[in-house]
Amino acid sequence: MLARSTHLHKPTKTALGALVTLLIALLLLCLPIVTLCYVGWCAASPWGTCLRCRPGGKNRTCRACNGTGMRPRIGWQLYTYARRLYRDGTR
């Protein structure tokens, strides 16, 4: 009867390095696509539902959205901040 090895083979350093390189390459390819999609989403719909009063809809006492139920998205807030910073810096 042939003796079988009961332990699993560990990946070699070169295989592990190739896997890490592949994962980094996939991340670098996907990150710009996700970023461009979010920018397009913010440009098409800059307003999102309020996170504080979302379950009940419009809450007249919500300070985050002033009772409207809608708040600007984070991406839109960053764009507005950068635009205002640039405008104030060039005056």
PyMOL commands that set and color helices and strands:
alter all, ss='L'
color gray80, all
select helices_A, chain A and resi 13-44+74-89
alter helices_A, ss='H'
color red, helices_A
select strands_A, chain A and resi 47-49+70-72
alter strands_A, ss='S'
color yellow, strands_A
deselect
rebuild
show_as cartoon
